[in-house]
């Protein structure tokens, strides 16, 4: 071993902390520096992730301990993540000592936003470097920046990095190796500092002036093309034009879900019908034939046919996200959410709940106020998740005529109204919870980075749709398939008594269970088939569609129930029943996995039980009112 390497190994290990605003490429740089030498855990007592790794310098052989701090916009914390990052930097965190060197990672394509944190850190007097990340992207897009002038204006070393490219960290590692970790630097690094006082309006204005001065000194120029696109915000974020534009985008999305899905749905129907016909010809009569045709094919096929509509919905959501529009929608809705007592930070968890309530509930961890976080968790299930879409599509296809109203597809208009009803009910429940809790949100207003506008990348869209397809097919092949096999057995045994007049399923365990539940649901117009389908629907909402397919296939319906379920229920149920079931599913009690996640996130059974209870009560009341009003208007006759 040579002398420099031996000296490096003998020296005490230096600690580094990476800090930066969210989405600046900090974690990518951490991965580039540490490679596979990482440990991931949570900070004690909280759900915030802590990442630690080891950097070994190829040049000096010195080993550094590297910690990837949670993302933070400021040292005035608005979230638990920011509070932890601030406490570590100030040397006030119980389990994480202050680092020997701060590495503040900034995004070269969004320097204006990043400089506020840099200036706040500079005031602390800690040993510090600035990693100018994504410098290659900035150069490719035409940004102008004099790095040397930026370094002089800040009085801090500024090192260009490219976190996503091999070797893009070398200049930073060399700068770390060359940093003087002497006794004076150690004292500056480890002094326990007091949290900065809350910024006044004058402080904020002074910081903004300093940001402008630094940018001017560094010759920072944003490309004219990007500046022109940014001017779209004058319309997109306008208090009147913005919401109108958002409504038009959402309206187009729901119109497309029905109008554009017809052809692929017809192909899926034809494929399932062909499979049914082939299996009918090769399988001998008996229980196995019934299990495959009436259980597996009828059940799973009834849900598979709605895959095009689900993918269309997610294609729009992914395109809006990739274009940079969704964060702007968050700002527009922030004021409305504040009026019902929700934190602006609730928007992202609630938006996630349109895919599934589970990630939405887990995303509520980012809300610093416990009261606001709990309110967000309790209303997340009212967002119309993708599992409701097959139910809505089935019922709308059966009971809403395929025609236009003022150049608008009536079915798409109905779906749009159902989604709006879910959002409105969530805001209503949030207002009620806020009034019960004393009113007023404990959290700050929403602080969110607005990304550049850009055309959605086809590769991102296709990858996202493929992920959604895999998730959907996985549910069909596991949860739905398993439940349909169980339901088929319950619907097949025991055999009907000699001389039985009705279908065999009426005498089975499933039939008897459905008849028993019908007593509870008859006042809202549900027959025994619907009542029975609600039970496996507790595992996943779309399973209710599969259950109806299996039940009606075993009640003497066609073997090709995937294509025939819509006309079957259109002729078997009244319009009042169909509308009642639509109203039920706006509030339908959560699937069991969601309730389990609520239990885990709240560490109590009280809240999931309360959630299930209030959702059941709202669903029953909404269905009852809808059914009775529809009956009064003459919609109680079957086709």
C-alpha positions in Angstrom: 0.0 0.0 0.0 1.4 3.4 -0.9 1.9 6.2 1.6 -1.0 8.5 0.5 -3.5 5.6 0.5 -2.3 4.5 3.9 -2.7 8.0 5.2 -6.2 8.2 3.8 -7.3 5.0 5.5 -5.8 6.2 8.8 -7.6 9.6 8.7 -11.0 9.9 10.4 -13.9 9.4 8.0 -15.3 12.7 6.7 -19.1 13.0 6.6 -20.9 14.7 3.7 -24.6 15.6 3.4 -26.3 16.2 0.1 -29.1 18.8 0.3 -31.3 20.4 -2.4 -34.8 21.1 -3.5 -37.0 18.3 -4.7 -36.3 17.1 -8.3 -32.9 18.7 -8.6 -31.2 15.3 -9.3 -29.8 15.0 -5.7 -30.7 11.3 -5.3 -29.3 10.5 -8.7 -26.0 12.2 -7.7 -26.0 10.3 -4.4 -26.4 7.0 -6.3 -23.6 8.0 -8.7 -21.3 8.8 -5.8 -22.0 5.8 -3.6 -22.9 3.1 -6.1 -24.1 -0.1 -4.3 -22.5 1.0 -1.0 -25.8 2.2 0.5 -28.0 1.6 3.5 -31.7 2.7 3.5 -33.8 3.0 6.7 -36.2 5.5 8.3 -35.3 8.3 10.6 -36.3 7.2 14.2 -40.0 7.6 15.0 -41.0 8.8 11.5 -41.7 7.4 8.1 -39.2 9.7 6.3 -36.5 7.6 4.5 -32.9 8.0 5.4 -30.2 7.1 2.8 -26.6 6.7 3.8 -23.7 5.5 1.5 -20.0 5.4 1.3 -17.9 7.3 -1.3 -14.4 6.0 -1.9 -12.3 8.5 -3.9 -10.4 6.8 -6.8 -7.7 9.5 -6.6 -7.0 9.8 -2.9 -8.4 6.5 -1.6 -10.2 8.4 1.1 -13.6 7.1 2.3 -16.4 9.5 2.9 -19.8 8.9 4.6 -22.5 10.4 2.5 -26.1 11.1 3.6 -28.9 12.0 1.2 -31.0 14.4 3.1 -34.7 14.8 2.4 -35.6 17.4 -0.2 -36.2 20.9 1.1 -37.2 24.2 -0.5 -36.2 26.2 2.5 -34.8 26.0 6.1 -38.2 27.2 7.2 -39.9 23.7 7.2 -43.4 23.2 5.8 -43.1 19.4 5.8 -41.6 16.7 8.0 -39.0 16.1 5.3 -37.9 19.7 5.4 -37.8 19.8 9.3 -35.5 16.8 9.3 -33.2 18.3 6.7 -33.1 21.6 8.6 -32.3 19.9 12.0 -29.5 17.9 10.5 -27.9 21.0 8.9 -28.3 23.0 12.1 -26.8 20.1 14.2 -30.0 19.8 16.2 -31.1 16.3 15.1 -30.9 13.7 17.9 -29.7 10.8 15.7 -27.9 12.6 12.9 -24.8 14.7 13.6 -24.1 17.8 11.5 -21.9 16.9 8.5 -18.3 18.0 8.0 -19.3 19.3 4.5 -22.6 20.3 2.9 -23.0 19.7 -0.8 -25.9 21.7 -2.0 -27.2 20.3 -5.3 -28.9 22.7 -7.6 -30.6 22.3 -11.0 -28.9 24.3 -13.7 -32.1 24.5 -15.7 -34.0 26.0 -12.7 -31.4 28.1 -10.9 -33.8 30.8 -9.8 -35.8 28.4 -7.6 -32.7 26.7 -6.2 -30.8 29.8 -5.2 -33.0 30.6 -2.3 -31.9 27.5 -0.4 -28.3 28.1 -1.4 -28.4 31.6 0.1 -30.1 30.4 3.3 -27.4 27.7 3.8 -24.6 30.3 3.1 -25.9 32.4 6.0 -25.2 29.5 8.4 -21.4 29.7 7.7 -21.1 25.9 7.3 -18.4 24.4 5.1 -20.1 24.1 1.8 -19.9 23.2 -2.0 -22.5 23.8 -4.7 -23.0 21.0 -7.2 -24.3 22.5 -10.4 -26.3 19.5 -11.6 -27.8 18.8 -15.0 -25.3 21.3 -16.5 -25.3 19.2 -19.7 -29.0 19.5 -20.1 -28.8 23.3 -19.5 -26.2 23.6 -22.2 -28.2 21.5 -24.7 -31.3 23.5 -24.2 -29.5 26.8 -24.7 -29.3 28.2 -21.1 -26.5 30.7 -20.7 -24.4 30.7 -17.4 -20.9 31.7 -16.5 -20.0 29.2 -13.8 -16.9 31.1 -12.6 -18.9 34.3 -12.3 -21.6 32.4 -10.3 -18.9 31.1 -8.0 -17.6 34.6 -7.4 -21.1 36.0 -6.9 -21.9 33.4 -4.3 -18.5 33.1 -2.6 -18.9 29.3 -2.7 -17.1 26.8 -4.9 -19.5 25.7 -7.7 -18.8 22.4 -9.4 -20.5 21.2 -12.6 -22.0 17.6 -12.3 -24.0 15.3 -14.5 -25.5 12.8 -12.2 -27.0 10.5 -14.9 -23.7 10.1 -16.8 -20.8 7.8 -15.8 -17.9 10.1 -14.7 -20.3 13.1 -14.3 -19.3 13.2 -10.6 -15.5 13.2 -11.0 -15.1 17.0 -10.7 -17.1 17.0 -7.5 -15.1 14.2 -6.0 -11.9 16.0 -6.8 -13.3 19.2 -5.2 -14.2 17.2 -2.1 -10.7 15.7 -1.9 -9.2 19.2 -2.2 -11.4 20.7 0.5 -9.6 21.8 3.7 -11.0 20.0 6.7 -8.9 21.8 9.2 -9.8 22.6 12.9 -11.5 25.9 11.9 -13.7 24.1 9.3 -14.6 21.5 11.9 -15.7 24.1 14.4 -17.9 25.8 11.8 -19.3 22.4 10.7 -20.3 21.1 14.1 -21.5 24.2 16.0 -25.1 23.8 17.2 -27.1 26.6 15.5 -30.4 28.1 16.4 -33.2 27.8 13.8 -33.5 31.0 11.7 -36.3 33.4 12.6 -39.4 33.2 10.4 -38.8 35.4 7.3 -40.7 38.7 7.2 -41.9 40.3 4.0 -38.8 42.4 4.0 -36.6 39.3 4.4 -38.3 37.6 1.4 -37.8 40.7 -0.7 -34.2 41.0 0.2 -33.6 37.3 -0.7 -35.3 37.9 -4.0 -33.1 40.9 -4.7 -30.0 38.8 -3.9 -31.2 36.0 -6.2 -31.6 38.5 -9.0 -28.2 40.0 -8.3 -26.5 36.6 -8.4 -28.3 35.6 -11.6 -27.3 38.8 -13.3 -23.7 38.5 -12.2 -23.6 35.0 -13.5 -25.1 36.0 -16.9 -27.9 33.5 -16.4 -30.3 33.5 -19.4 -33.2 31.3 -20.0 -33.8 30.3 -23.7 -36.4 32.5 -25.4 -38.4 29.4 -26.4 -38.8 28.3 -22.7 -39.6 31.9 -21.7 -42.3 32.0 -24.3 -43.9 28.8 -23.1 -43.8 30.1 -19.5 -46.0 33.0 -20.6 -48.8 30.4 -21.0 -49.1 30.5 -17.2 -50.9 33.9 -17.6 -53.8 31.9 -19.0 -53.3 28.5 -17.3 -53.1 30.0 -13.8 -55.6 32.7 -14.4 -58.3 32.7 -11.7 -61.1 32.5 -14.3 -59.6 31.1 -17.5 -57.5 28.5 -15.6 -60.4 26.6 -14.1 -62.4 26.8 -17.4 -59.4 25.3 -19.2 -59.1 22.6 -16.6 -62.7 21.7 -16.9 -62.5 21.6 -20.7 -59.5 19.2 -20.5 -61.2 16.9 -18.0 -64.4 17.0 -20.1 -62.5 16.0 -23.2 -60.8 13.2 -21.3 -64.1 11.6 -20.2 -65.6 12.0 -23.6 -62.7 10.1 -25.1 -62.9 7.3 -22.6 -66.2 6.2 -24.2 -65.8 7.5 -27.8 -62.3 6.1 -28.5 -62.6 2.8 -26.6 -65.3 1.3 -28.9 -63.0 -0.4 -31.4 -60.6 -2.0 -29.0 -63.5 -3.1 -26.8 -65.1 -4.8 -29.8 -61.8 -6.6 -30.5 -61.6 -7.9 -26.9 -65.2 -9.0 -27.0 -64.6 -10.8 -30.3 -61.5 -12.6 -28.9 -63.3 -13.7 -25.7 -66.3 -14.9 -27.8 -64.0 -16.9 -30.0 -62.3 -18.4 -27.0 -65.6 -19.3 -25.5 -66.8 -20.9 -28.7 -63.6 -23.0 -29.0 -63.7 -24.1 -25.4 -67.4 -25.0 -25.7 -66.5 -27.3 -28.6 -63.6 -29.1 -26.9 -64.6 -29.4 -23.3 -66.9 -32.2 -22.3 -70.0 -31.5 -20.3 -69.4 -31.5 -16.5 -68.1 -29.4 -13.6 -64.8 -28.5 -15.3 -66.6 -27.0 -18.3 -68.8 -25.0 -16.0 -65.9 -23.8 -13.9 -63.9 -22.6 -17.0 -66.8 -21.1 -19.0 -69.2 -19.8 -16.3 -66.6 -19.1 -13.6 -63.2 -18.1 -15.2 -64.1 -16.8 -18.6 -67.4 -15.2 -17.7 -65.9 -13.5 -14.6 -62.5 -12.3 -15.9 -63.8 -11.5 -19.4 -66.5 -9.2 -17.9 -63.7 -7.0 -16.5 -61.1 -7.4 -19.3 -63.4 -5.8 -21.8 -63.0 -2.4 -19.9 -59.2 -2.4 -20.2 -59.2 0.1 -23.1 -61.2 2.6 -21.1 -58.8 2.3 -18.2 -55.8 2.8 -20.4 -57.3 5.8 -22.2 -58.0 7.5 -18.8 -54.4 6.9 -17.7 -53.0 8.0 -21.1 -54.6 11.4 -20.5 -53.3 11.6 -16.9 -49.8 10.6 -17.9 -49.8 13.1 -20.8 -50.9 15.9 -18.5 -48.3 15.0 -15.9 -45.5 14.7 -18.5 -46.4 18.1 -20.0 -46.0 19.9 -16.7 -49.7 20.8 -16.5 -50.7 18.9 -13.3 -48.7 20.9 -10.8 -50.4 24.0 -12.2 -53.8 22.4 -11.6 -52.7 22.0 -8.0 -52.2 25.7 -7.7 -55.5 26.5 -9.2 -57.3 24.2 -6.8 -55.3 25.2 -3.7 -57.6 28.1 -2.9 -60.8 26.0 -3.2 -59.3 23.3 -1.0 -58.3 25.9 1.6 -62.0 27.0 1.8 -63.0 23.6 3.0 -60.2 23.3 5.5 -57.7 21.2 3.5 -54.1 21.9 3.2 -52.9 22.8 -0.3 -50.5 19.8 0.1 -53.5 17.5 0.1 -53.8 17.9 -3.7 -51.0 15.5 -4.6 -52.3 12.6 -2.4 -55.8 13.2 -3.6 -54.6 13.2 -7.2 -52.8 9.9 -6.6 -56.1 8.5 -5.3 -57.6 8.7 -8.8 -55.4 5.8 -9.6 -55.8 4.0 -6.3 -56.6 5.2 -2.8 -53.7 3.3 -1.3 -50.8 5.3 -2.8 -52.8 8.5 -2.1 -53.2 7.6 1.6 -49.5 6.8 1.8 -48.6 10.1 0.1 -50.4 12.0 2.8 -47.3 11.5 5.0 -45.9 14.6 3.3 -48.6 16.8 5.1 -47.0 18.2 8.3 -50.2 18.8 10.2 -51.6 15.6 11.8 -55.2 17.0 11.5 -54.8 17.9 7.8 -53.1 14.5 7.1 -56.0 12.6 8.8 -58.6 14.6 6.9 -56.9 13.8 3.6 -56.7 10.1 4.5 -60.4 10.0 5.3 -61.5 11.6 2.1 -59.0 9.9 -0.3 -61.4 7.0 -1.0 -64.0 9.4 -2.4 -61.7 10.1 -5.3 -62.9 7.9 -8.2 -60.2 5.3 -8.4 -59.6 3.2 -11.5 -61.3 0.2 -9.9 -64.6 2.0 -10.1 -64.3 2.6 -13.9 -65.4 -0.9 -15.0 -68.5 -0.6 -12.8 -69.3 2.9 -14.1 -68.7 1.8 -17.7 -70.9 -1.2 -17.3 -73.8 0.7 -15.8 -73.5 3.7 -18.2 -73.4 1.4 -21.2 -76.5 -0.4 -20.0 -78.7 2.5 -18.9 -77.4 5.7 -20.6 -78.3 5.9 -24.3 -75.6 6.3 -26.9 -76.5 9.7 -28.2 -75.2 13.3 -28.3 -76.5 16.3 -26.3 -75.4 19.6 -27.8 -72.5 17.9 -29.6 -71.5 16.1 -26.4 -71.5 12.3 -25.9 -74.1 11.7 -23.2 -72.2 8.7 -21.8 -69.0 10.7 -21.5 -70.9 13.5 -19.9 -72.4 11.1 -17.3 -68.9 9.7 -16.5 -67.7 13.3 -16.1 -70.5 14.0 -13.7 -69.8 10.9 -11.6 -66.1 12.0 -11.2 -67.2 15.5 -10.2 -69.7 14.0 -7.7 -66.8 12.1 -6.1 -64.7 15.3 -5.8 -67.6 17.4 -4.5 -68.5 14.8 -1.9 -64.9 14.7 -0.8 -64.8 18.4 -0.4 -68.1 18.3 1.5 -66.8 15.6 3.9 -63.5 17.6 4.4 -65.6 20.7 5.3 -67.6 18.7 7.8 -64.5 17.3 9.4 -62.9 20.7 9.5 -65.9 22.2 11.3 -65.9 19.4 13.8 -62.2 19.9 14.4 -62.6 23.6 15.1 -62.0 25.0 11.6 -58.9 26.2 9.9 -56.0 24.4 8.4 -52.8 24.1 10.4 -50.6 23.8 7.3 -49.0 26.5 5.2 -50.1 27.2 1.7 -48.9 24.9 -1.1 -45.3 25.4 -2.2 -44.8 23.5 -5.4 -42.2 23.7 -8.2 -43.7 24.4 -11.6 -41.8 22.4 -14.2 -41.2 23.6 -17.7 -43.9 22.9 -20.3 -42.9 20.2 -22.7 -44.4 17.8 -25.2 -45.2 14.4 -23.5 -42.6 11.8 -24.6 -44.1 8.8 -26.3 -41.7 6.4 -24.5 -42.8 7.7 -21.1 -46.5 7.3 -22.1 -46.0 3.8 -23.4 -44.0 2.7 -20.4 -46.6 4.1 -18.0 -49.5 2.4 -19.9 -47.5 -0.9 -19.9 -47.1 -0.6 -16.1 -50.9 0.0 -15.7 -51.6 -2.9 -18.0 -49.4 -5.2 -16.0 -51.1 -4.1 -12.7 -54.6 -4.6 -14.2 -53.8 -8.0 -15.7 -52.1 -9.0 -12.4 -55.3 -8.2 -10.5 -57.3 -10.1 -13.1 -55.0 -13.1 -12.9 -54.8 -13.2 -9.1 -57.5 -11.5 -7.0 -60.3 -11.7 -9.6 -59.6 -15.2 -10.9 -59.3 -16.6 -7.3 -62.6 -15.0 -6.2 -64.4 -16.1 -9.4 -63.3 -19.7 -8.8 -64.5 -19.5 -5.1 -67.8 -17.8 -6.3 -68.4 -20.6 -8.9 -68.0 -23.3 -6.2 -70.4 -21.4 -3.9 -72.9 -21.0 -6.8 -72.7 -24.6 -7.8 -73.2 -26.4 -4.5 -75.3 -27.9 -3.2 -77.2 -29.2 -6.2 -80.9 -28.1 -6.6 -83.5 -30.4 -5.1 -85.4 -32.7 -7.5 -88.1 -30.9 -9.5 -86.6 -27.4 -8.8 -88.1 -24.9 -11.2 -85.6 -22.0 -11.0 -81.9 -21.9 -12.0 -79.6 -24.1 -9.9 -77.7 -21.1 -8.5 -80.8 -20.0 -6.6 -80.5 -23.1 -4.4 -76.7 -22.9 -3.9 -74.8 -21.3 -1.0 -74.2 -18.2 -3.1 -77.9 -18.0 -3.9 -79.0 -18.3 -0.3 -76.4 -15.6 0.7 -77.7 -13.3 -2.0 -81.3 -13.8 -0.9 -80.3 -13.1 2.7 -78.5 -9.8 1.8 -81.4 -8.8 -0.5 -83.4 -8.0 2.6 -80.9 -5.3 3.5 -80.5 -3.9 0.0 -84.1 -4.2 -1.4 -85.1 -0.7 -0.2 -82.4 0.8 -2.5 -83.5 -1.4 -5.5 -80.8 -4.1 -5.4 -81.8 -7.6 -6.3 -80.1 -10.7 -4.9 -77.5 -10.8 -7.7 -76.3 -7.3 -7.0 -76.3 -7.9 -3.2 -74.2 -11.0 -3.7 -71.8 -9.2 -6.1 -71.1 -6.6 -3.4 -69.4 -9.2 -1.1 -66.4 -10.2 -3.3 -66.3 -6.5 -4.4 -64.9 -5.8 -0.9 -61.6 -7.3 -2.1 -61.5 -5.0 -5.2 -64.4 -2.9 -6.6 -64.1 -4.2 -10.1 -64.6 -7.7 -8.8 -68.3 -6.8 -8.6 -68.5 -6.7 -12.4 -66.8 -10.1 -12.6 -69.2 -11.5 -10.0 -72.2 -10.3 -11.9 -70.8 -11.9 -15.0 -70.4 -15.3 -13.2 -73.8 -15.1 -11.5 -75.7 -14.3 -14.6 -73.8 -16.9 -16.6 -74.8 -19.5 -14.1 -78.4 -18.2 -14.0 -78.9 -19.4 -17.6 -77.4 -16.6 -19.5 -75.2 -16.8 -22.5 -71.7 -18.4 -22.2 -70.2 -15.2 -23.7 -71.0 -13.1 -20.7 -68.1 -10.7 -21.4 -70.0 -9.2 -24.3 -73.5 -9.9 -23.1 -73.5 -8.6 -19.5 -74.4 -5.1 -20.5 -77.6 -6.1 -22.5 -78.5 -8.7 -19.8 -78.6 -6.2 -17.0 -80.2 -3.6 -19.2 -83.2 -5.9 -19.7 -83.1 -7.4 -16.1 -82.9 -4.2 -14.0 -84.9 -1.1 -14.0 -83.4 2.3 -14.8 -84.0 3.2 -11.1 -81.9 0.3 -10.0 -79.1 1.2 -12.4 -79.0 4.8 -11.2 -79.1 3.6 -7.6 -76.1 1.4 -8.1 -74.2 4.3 -9.8 -75.0 6.5 -6.7 -73.8 3.6 -4.4 -70.4 3.4 -6.1 -69.7 7.1 -5.7 -69.4 6.4 -2.0 -69.0 2.6 -2.0 -67.1 1.3 1.1 -63.4 0.8 0.6 -61.7 -2.4 -0.4 -60.2 -4.3 2.6 -56.6 -3.6 1.5 -57.3 0.2 1.7 -58.7 -0.2 5.2 -55.6 -2.1 6.2 -53.3 0.7 4.9 -55.4 3.3 6.9 -54.9 1.1 10.0 -51.1 1.1 9.3 -50.8 4.8 8.6 -52.9 5.9 11.6 -51.8 3.2 14.0 -55.4 2.7 15.1 -58.4 0.6 14.2 -60.6 3.5 15.0 -60.1 5.4 11.8 -60.5 2.5 9.3 -63.7 1.5 11.1 -65.0 5.0 11.1 -64.1 5.3 7.4 -66.0 2.1 6.5 -69.0 3.2 8.5 -69.4 6.7 7.1 -68.8 5.5 3.5 -71.4 2.8 3.9 -73.9 5.2 5.4 -73.3 7.8 2.6 -73.5 5.1 -0.1 -76.8 3.7 1.3 -78.4 7.1 1.7 -77.3 8.3 -1.8 -78.6 5.1 -3.4 -81.9 5.3 -1.4 -82.6 8.9 -2.4 -81.7 8.2 -6.0 -83.8 5.1 -6.2 -86.9 6.7 -4.6 -86.7 9.8 -6.8 -86.2 7.6 -9.9 -89.3 5.6 -9.0 -91.3 8.7 -8.5 -90.3 9.8 -12.0 -91.5 6.5 -13.5 -88.1 4.8 -13.9 -89.0 1.6 -12.1 -90.0 -0.5 -15.1 -87.6 -3.0 -16.5 -87.0 -3.1 -20.3 
